[in-house]
Amino acid sequence: MRLHQANTAFDCNNLLGEGCNWNALDNTLWWTDIEAKCVFRWDDHRKVAAVRQLPDRAAFVFPRLRGGFVLGFPKLVVISDPTFTNFTRVAEIEPHLSQTRVNDAVIDQYGGIVVGTYNQESRDPVGGVYRIAPSGKVVTLFSGVAAANGLEFSPDGEIMYFTDTAEGTIRRFALAPHLSGITEIESLAGPNVGPGSPDGATVDNEGGYWSARLRGGCVVRIDRYGRLTDRVDMPTMAPTCVALGGQHLKTLFITSRRVRQSSDELVRFPESGNLFRVEVDQPGRPPFGCRI
């Protein structure tokens, strides 16, 4: 197994950094601090960051091919203008469930978004996973979810990955063309494939699945056969999400959190909440563009 060590790229002290994704349009990294109601942009070439305040918590931010952004507020997926001041509703997610909010999301190869929800009050699996088409049409993919995470697609777009952090198995679904249907197939890995619990994920161009291990202090790579090939050790116990980017898509960026970490843990790991980076051997797959 290859071993790596991540280091701080940007000392941002996020309360709950999440949803990091690499934007091929301008070669920058985007992510949110959910609890601080902020969106962040990291320019890896100039090593500078920009921060924008939002009117509500946002679990993800995706640059759109047509300009502006798509954001996931707790109950709404919205389109924003480039300055994050004007918002237009695209879809309402689980309005009948007061205890859930939008959580992990990923752009699919057709330009839509697959998004899952998180139960903020308990581990009861009352939430679900949905696909929002570029037209704005919402389709339920499956339900029975407590904490949707780890959403990603294989490089050929034929497999979707998903994990419920509350349970821990990294599941796989075979996709029909244009996501007209999904069929669950053999899981990629069980809950104990690495320390801690699976959170956000990304996939490289070889089909390797990089999983942030919340409370495990590391990120692990699992190849398409379910074998553990890499481990990235972290100066925090709470990595939350990962993205492959940089000039050759070989930089693994990792967000993290400070909330729900004990005071003793924050003393031991004062870099918790930062954006981290490490160079890896496998480049990421080219990012899909958001057409919503």
C-alpha positions as a Markdown table, in Angstrom:
| # | Residue | x | y | z |
|---|---|---|---|---|
| 1 | Met | 0.0 | 0.0 | 0.0 |
| 2 | Arg | 1.3 | 3.5 | -0.9 |
| 3 | Leu | 1.4 | 5.9 | 2.0 |
| 4 | His | 1.1 | 9.7 | 1.7 |
| 5 | Gln | 1.0 | 12.7 | 4.1 |
| 6 | Ala | -1.3 | 15.7 | 3.5 |
| 7 | Asn | -0.3 | 19.2 | 4.4 |
| 8 | Thr | -2.3 | 22.4 | 4.8 |
| 9 | Ala | -2.8 | 24.3 | 1.5 |
| 10 | Phe | -5.0 | 27.1 | 3.0 |
| 11 | Asp | -5.4 | 27.9 | 6.6 |
| 12 | Cys | -9.2 | 28.6 | 6.4 |
| 13 | Asn | -10.4 | 27.2 | 9.8 |
| 14 | Asn | -13.7 | 25.9 | 8.3 |
| 15 | Leu | -16.4 | 24.9 | 10.8 |
| 16 | Leu | -17.6 | 22.4 | 8.3 |
| 17 | Gly | -15.8 | 22.4 | 5.0 |
| 18 | Glu | -17.6 | 20.3 | 2.4 |
| 19 | Gly | -18.4 | 19.7 | -1.2 |
| 20 | Cys | -15.0 | 20.4 | -2.8 |
| 21 | Asn | -14.8 | 20.1 | -6.5 |
| 22 | Trp | -12.3 | 21.0 | -9.2 |
| 23 | Asn | -13.6 | 23.4 | -11.9 |
| 24 | Ala | -12.0 | 22.8 | -15.3 |
| 25 | Leu | -13.4 | 26.1 | -16.6 |
| 26 | Asp | -10.9 | 28.2 | -14.7 |
| 27 | Asn | -8.7 | 25.6 | -13.0 |
| 28 | Thr | -9.8 | 26.4 | -9.4 |
| 29 | Leu | -11.2 | 24.5 | -6.5 |
| 30 | Trp | -14.6 | 25.4 | -5.0 |
| 31 | Trp | -16.1 | 24.3 | -1.7 |
| 32 | Thr | -18.4 | 25.5 | 1.1 |
| 33 | Asp | -18.3 | 26.0 | 4.8 |
| 34 | Ile | -21.8 | 24.8 | 5.6 |
| 35 | Glu | -22.1 | 26.1 | 9.2 |
| 36 | Ala | -20.4 | 29.4 | 8.4 |
| 37 | Lys | -22.7 | 30.0 | 5.4 |
| 38 | Cys | -19.7 | 30.6 | 3.1 |
| 39 | Val | -18.4 | 29.6 | -0.3 |
| 40 | Phe | -14.7 | 29.4 | -1.0 |
| 41 | Arg | -12.6 | 29.5 | -4.2 |
| 42 | Trp | -9.0 | 28.4 | -4.3 |
| 43 | Asp | -6.7 | 29.5 | -7.1 |
| 44 | Asp | -4.0 | 26.9 | -7.0 |
| 45 | His | -1.7 | 28.7 | -9.5 |
| 46 | Arg | -1.6 | 32.0 | -7.5 |
| 47 | Lys | -2.2 | 30.3 | -4.1 |
| 48 | Val | -4.9 | 32.7 | -3.2 |
| 49 | Ala | -8.5 | 32.2 | -1.9 |
| 50 | Ala | -11.7 | 34.2 | -2.3 |
| 51 | Val | -14.6 | 33.9 | 0.2 |
| 52 | Arg | -18.3 | 34.9 | -0.3 |
| 53 | Gln | -21.0 | 35.0 | 2.3 |
| 54 | Leu | -24.3 | 33.2 | 1.6 |
| 55 | Pro | -27.8 | 33.8 | 3.0 |
| 56 | Asp | -28.1 | 30.2 | 4.2 |
| 57 | Arg | -26.1 | 27.0 | 4.7 |
| 58 | Ala | -24.9 | 25.4 | 1.4 |
| 59 | Ala | -23.7 | 21.9 | 1.2 |
| 60 | Phe | -22.3 | 22.2 | -2.4 |
| 61 | Val | -21.4 | 24.8 | -5.0 |
| 62 | Phe | -21.0 | 23.9 | -8.7 |
| 63 | Pro | -19.9 | 26.4 | -11.4 |
| 64 | Arg | -22.3 | 26.2 | -14.4 |
| 65 | Leu | -21.3 | 25.9 | -18.0 |
| 66 | Arg | -23.6 | 28.8 | -18.8 |
| 67 | Gly | -22.2 | 31.0 | -16.0 |
| 68 | Gly | -23.1 | 31.4 | -12.4 |
| 69 | Phe | -23.4 | 28.6 | -9.9 |
| 70 | Val | -25.7 | 25.9 | -8.6 |
| 71 | Leu | -25.9 | 25.6 | -4.8 |
| 72 | Gly | -27.5 | 23.2 | -2.4 |
| 73 | Phe | -29.3 | 25.1 | 0.4 |
| 74 | Pro | -30.9 | 22.9 | 3.1 |
| 75 | Lys | -34.2 | 22.5 | 1.3 |
| 76 | Leu | -33.6 | 24.1 | -2.1 |
| 77 | Val | -31.3 | 23.6 | -5.0 |
| 78 | Val | -30.8 | 27.1 | -6.6 |
| 79 | Ile | -29.0 | 28.9 | -9.4 |
| 80 | Ser | -26.9 | 31.9 | -8.4 |
| 81 | Asp | -25.5 | 34.7 | -10.3 |
| 82 | Pro | -21.6 | 35.1 | -10.4 |
| 83 | Thr | -21.7 | 37.4 | -7.3 |
| 84 | Phe | -23.8 | 35.1 | -5.1 |
| 85 | Thr | -26.4 | 37.8 | -4.6 |
| 86 | Asn | -29.4 | 36.7 | -6.7 |
| 87 | Phe | -30.9 | 33.2 | -6.4 |
| 88 | Thr | -33.4 | 31.3 | -8.5 |
| 89 | Arg | -35.1 | 28.1 | -7.3 |
| 90 | Val | -34.5 | 25.0 | -9.3 |
| 91 | Ala | -35.9 | 22.3 | -7.1 |
| 92 | Glu | -37.3 | 21.7 | -3.6 |
| 93 | Ile | -35.9 | 18.7 | -1.8 |
| 94 | Glu | -37.9 | 16.7 | 0.8 |
| 95 | Pro | -40.1 | 19.7 | 1.9 |
| 96 | His | -42.2 | 17.2 | 4.0 |
| 97 | Leu | -39.2 | 16.2 | 6.2 |
| 98 | Ser | -38.2 | 18.9 | 8.6 |
| 99 | Gln | -35.3 | 16.9 | 10.0 |
| 100 | Thr | -33.4 | 16.5 | 6.7 |
| 101 | Arg | -31.2 | 18.9 | 4.6 |
| 102 | Val | -29.4 | 18.6 | 1.3 |
| 103 | Asn | -25.9 | 17.1 | 1.7 |
| 104 | Asp | -23.6 | 15.4 | -0.8 |
| 105 | Ala | -23.9 | 16.0 | -4.5 |
| 106 | Val | -22.1 | 15.2 | -7.8 |
| 107 | Ile | -22.4 | 16.3 | -11.4 |
| 108 | Asp | -23.3 | 13.5 | -13.8 |
| 109 | Gln | -22.0 | 13.0 | -17.3 |
| 110 | Tyr | -25.2 | 14.5 | -18.8 |
| 111 | Gly | -24.8 | 17.7 | -16.9 |
| 112 | Gly | -27.4 | 17.0 | -14.2 |
| 113 | Ile | -26.8 | 16.6 | -10.5 |
| 114 | Val | -27.3 | 13.7 | -8.2 |
| 115 | Val | -27.9 | 14.8 | -4.6 |
| 116 | Gly | -28.6 | 13.1 | -1.3 |
| 117 | Thr | -29.9 | 14.2 | 2.0 |
| 118 | Tyr | -28.8 | 14.1 | 5.7 |
| 119 | Asn | -30.9 | 13.6 | 8.8 |
| 120 | Gln | -29.8 | 16.3 | 11.2 |
| 121 | Glu | -31.7 | 14.9 | 14.2 |
| 122 | Ser | -31.0 | 11.2 | 14.3 |
| 123 | Arg | -29.7 | 8.2 | 12.3 |
| 124 | Asp | -33.1 | 7.2 | 11.1 |
| 125 | Pro | -32.9 | 6.6 | 7.4 |
| 126 | Val | -35.7 | 8.8 | 6.3 |
| 127 | Gly | -33.9 | 10.7 | 3.5 |
| 128 | Gly | -33.1 | 9.8 | -0.1 |
| 129 | Val | -31.0 | 10.3 | -3.2 |
| 130 | Tyr | -32.4 | 12.3 | -6.2 |
| 131 | Arg | -31.3 | 13.2 | -9.7 |
| 132 | Ile | -32.0 | 16.8 | -11.0 |
| 133 | Ala | -31.9 | 16.9 | -14.8 |
| 134 | Pro | -30.5 | 19.9 | -16.7 |
| 135 | Ser | -34.2 | 20.8 | -17.3 |
| 136 | Gly | -34.8 | 20.9 | -13.6 |
| 137 | Lys | -36.9 | 17.7 | -13.4 |
| 138 | Val | -36.4 | 15.8 | -10.2 |
| 139 | Val | -36.4 | 12.0 | -10.1 |
| 140 | Thr | -36.1 | 9.9 | -6.9 |
| 141 | Leu | -33.4 | 7.3 | -7.3 |
| 142 | Phe | -33.8 | 5.6 | -3.9 |
| 143 | Ser | -34.7 | 6.2 | -0.3 |
| 144 | Gly | -33.8 | 4.8 | 3.1 |
| 145 | Val | -30.9 | 7.2 | 3.7 |
| 146 | Ala | -29.6 | 8.7 | 6.9 |
| 147 | Ala | -26.4 | 10.5 | 5.8 |
| 148 | Ala | -25.8 | 10.6 | 2.0 |
| 149 | Asn | -22.2 | 10.8 | 1.1 |
| 150 | Gly | -19.5 | 9.5 | -1.3 |
| 151 | Leu | -21.5 | 10.1 | -4.5 |
| 152 | Glu | -19.3 | 9.7 | -7.6 |
| 153 | Phe | -19.2 | 8.1 | -11.0 |
| 154 | Ser | -16.8 | 5.7 | -12.7 |
| 155 | Pro | -14.7 | 7.2 | -15.5 |
| 156 | Asp | -16.9 | 5.6 | -18.1 |
| 157 | Gly | -20.0 | 6.9 | -16.4 |
| 158 | Glu | -21.6 | 3.5 | -16.1 |
| 159 | Ile | -21.3 | 3.0 | -12.3 |
| 160 | Met | -22.5 | 5.3 | -9.5 |
| 161 | Tyr | -20.9 | 5.1 | -6.1 |
| 162 | Phe | -22.7 | 6.0 | -2.8 |
| 163 | Thr | -22.2 | 5.6 | 0.9 |
| 164 | Asp | -24.4 | 6.3 | 3.9 |
| 165 | Thr | -22.0 | 7.5 | 6.5 |
| 166 | Ala | -24.2 | 6.1 | 9.3 |
| 167 | Glu | -23.8 | 2.6 | 7.9 |
| 168 | Gly | -20.5 | 2.7 | 6.1 |
| 169 | Thr | -20.7 | 0.4 | 3.1 |
| 170 | Ile | -19.6 | 1.9 | -0.2 |
| 171 | Arg | -22.3 | 0.8 | -2.6 |
| 172 | Arg | -22.4 | 0.6 | -6.4 |
| 173 | Phe | -25.2 | 1.1 | -8.9 |
| 174 | Ala | -25.2 | 0.2 | -12.6 |
| 175 | Leu | -26.7 | 3.0 | -14.6 |
| 176 | Ala | -29.0 | 2.9 | -17.6 |
| 177 | Pro | -28.4 | 5.4 | -20.4 |
| 178 | His | -29.2 | 9.0 | -19.4 |
| 179 | Leu | -29.7 | 7.8 | -15.8 |
| 180 | Ser | -33.1 | 6.5 | -16.8 |
| 181 | Gly | -32.7 | 3.7 | -14.2 |
| 182 | Ile | -30.3 | 2.3 | -11.7 |
| 183 | Thr | -29.6 | -1.2 | -10.5 |
| 184 | Glu | -27.6 | -2.0 | -7.3 |
| 185 | Ile | -24.7 | -4.3 | -7.9 |
| 186 | Glu | -22.0 | -5.8 | -5.6 |
| 187 | Ser | -20.7 | -3.2 | -3.1 |
| 188 | Leu | -17.2 | -1.9 | -3.6 |
| 189 | Ala | -16.1 | -2.1 | 0.1 |
| 190 | Gly | -17.5 | -2.7 | 3.6 |
| 191 | Pro | -17.5 | -0.3 | 6.5 |
| 192 | Asn | -14.1 | -1.5 | 7.8 |
| 193 | Val | -12.1 | -0.9 | 4.6 |
| 194 | Gly | -10.4 | 2.0 | 6.5 |
| 195 | Pro | -10.4 | 3.8 | 9.8 |
| 196 | Gly | -13.4 | 5.9 | 10.7 |
| 197 | Ser | -16.5 | 6.4 | 8.5 |
| 198 | Pro | -16.8 | 7.2 | 4.8 |
| 199 | Asp | -17.6 | 10.8 | 3.9 |
| 200 | Gly | -17.0 | 12.6 | 0.6 |
| 201 | Ala | -15.2 | 10.9 | -2.3 |
| 202 | Thr | -13.7 | 11.3 | -5.7 |
| 203 | Val | -12.7 | 8.9 | -8.5 |
| 204 | Asp | -9.5 | 8.9 | -10.5 |
| 205 | Asn | -9.0 | 8.0 | -14.2 |
| 206 | Glu | -8.2 | 4.4 | -13.3 |
| 207 | Gly | -11.4 | 4.0 | -11.4 |
| 208 | Gly | -9.8 | 4.3 | -8.0 |
| 209 | Tyr | -12.2 | 5.6 | -5.4 |
| 210 | Trp | -10.7 | 8.0 | -2.9 |
| 211 | Ser | -12.8 | 8.1 | 0.4 |
| 212 | Ala | -12.4 | 10.7 | 3.1 |
| 213 | Arg | -12.5 | 8.8 | 6.4 |
| 214 | Leu | -14.3 | 11.0 | 9.0 |
| 215 | Arg | -13.0 | 10.4 | 12.5 |
| 216 | Gly | -10.4 | 8.2 | 10.9 |
| 217 | Gly | -7.8 | 10.8 | 10.2 |
| 218 | Cys | -7.1 | 9.7 | 6.7 |
| 219 | Val | -8.2 | 9.3 | 3.1 |
| 220 | Val | -8.0 | 5.9 | 1.5 |
| 221 | Arg | -8.0 | 4.8 | -2.2 |
| 222 | Ile | -9.9 | 1.6 | -3.1 |
| 223 | Asp | -9.3 | 0.3 | -6.6 |
| 224 | Arg | -12.3 | -1.0 | -8.7 |
| 225 | Tyr | -11.7 | -4.5 | -7.4 |
| 226 | Gly | -12.2 | -3.4 | -3.8 |
| 227 | Arg | -8.5 | -3.5 | -2.9 |
| 228 | Leu | -7.0 | -0.8 | -0.6 |
| 229 | Thr | -4.0 | 0.7 | -2.6 |
| 230 | Asp | -3.3 | 4.1 | -0.9 |
| 231 | Arg | -3.7 | 5.8 | 2.5 |
| 232 | Val | -3.2 | 9.6 | 3.0 |
| 233 | Asp | -2.6 | 10.4 | 6.7 |
| 234 | Met | -4.0 | 13.7 | 7.8 |
| 235 | Pro | -3.2 | 16.4 | 10.5 |
| 236 | Thr | -6.8 | 16.2 | 11.5 |
| 237 | Met | -9.2 | 13.4 | 12.5 |
| 238 | Ala | -12.0 | 14.9 | 10.5 |
| 239 | Pro | -11.4 | 15.0 | 6.7 |
| 240 | Thr | -14.8 | 15.5 | 5.0 |
| 241 | Cys | -14.5 | 15.7 | 1.2 |
| 242 | Val | -11.9 | 15.2 | -1.5 |
| 243 | Ala | -11.3 | 16.3 | -5.1 |
| 244 | Leu | -8.5 | 15.7 | -7.6 |
| 245 | Gly | -7.3 | 18.8 | -9.4 |
| 246 | Gly | -4.3 | 21.0 | -10.1 |
| 247 | Gln | -2.4 | 21.3 | -13.4 |
| 248 | His | -2.3 | 17.6 | -14.1 |
| 249 | Leu | -5.3 | 16.6 | -11.9 |
| 250 | Lys | -2.8 | 14.8 | -9.6 |
| 251 | Thr | -3.3 | 17.0 | -6.6 |
| 252 | Leu | -5.7 | 15.6 | -4.0 |
| 253 | Phe | -7.5 | 18.4 | -2.2 |
| 254 | Ile | -9.2 | 17.6 | 1.1 |
| 255 | Thr | -11.6 | 19.7 | 3.2 |
| 256 | Ser | -12.1 | 19.2 | 6.9 |
| 257 | Arg | -14.2 | 20.3 | 9.9 |
| 258 | Arg | -13.9 | 21.7 | 13.4 |
| 259 | Val | -17.5 | 21.3 | 14.6 |
| 260 | Arg | -18.3 | 18.2 | 16.6 |
| 261 | Gln | -14.6 | 17.7 | 17.5 |
| 262 | Ser | -13.7 | 17.7 | 21.1 |
| 263 | Ser | -11.6 | 20.5 | 22.6 |
| 264 | Asp | -8.9 | 17.9 | 23.4 |
| 265 | Glu | -8.9 | 16.8 | 19.8 |
| 266 | Leu | -8.6 | 20.4 | 18.5 |
| 267 | Val | -5.6 | 20.9 | 20.8 |
| 268 | Arg | -4.0 | 17.8 | 19.3 |
| 269 | Phe | -4.9 | 18.7 | 15.8 |
| 270 | Pro | -5.0 | 22.5 | 15.5 |
| 271 | Glu | -5.1 | 22.4 | 11.7 |
| 272 | Ser | -8.6 | 20.9 | 11.7 |
| 273 | Gly | -10.9 | 22.8 | 9.5 |
| 274 | Asn | -8.2 | 23.7 | 6.9 |
| 275 | Leu | -7.9 | 22.8 | 3.2 |
| 276 | Phe | -5.2 | 20.2 | 2.7 |
| 277 | Arg | -3.4 | 18.9 | -0.3 |
| 278 | Val | -1.1 | 16.0 | -1.4 |
| 279 | Glu | 0.3 | 14.9 | -4.7 |
| 280 | Val | -0.7 | 11.4 | -5.8 |
| 281 | Asp | 0.2 | 9.1 | -8.7 |
| 282 | Gln | -3.2 | 8.7 | -10.4 |
| 283 | Pro | -4.8 | 11.8 | -12.1 |
| 284 | Gly | -8.5 | 12.5 | -11.7 |
| 285 | Arg | -11.0 | 11.9 | -14.4 |
| 286 | Pro | -11.9 | 15.1 | -16.4 |
| 287 | Pro | -14.7 | 16.9 | -14.4 |
| 288 | Phe | -18.2 | 16.8 | -15.8 |
| 289 | Gly | -19.8 | 20.2 | -16.5 |
| 290 | Cys | -23.0 | 21.3 | -14.9 |
| 291 | Arg | -25.8 | 22.1 | -17.5 |
| 292 | Ile | -28.6 | 23.1 | -15.0 |
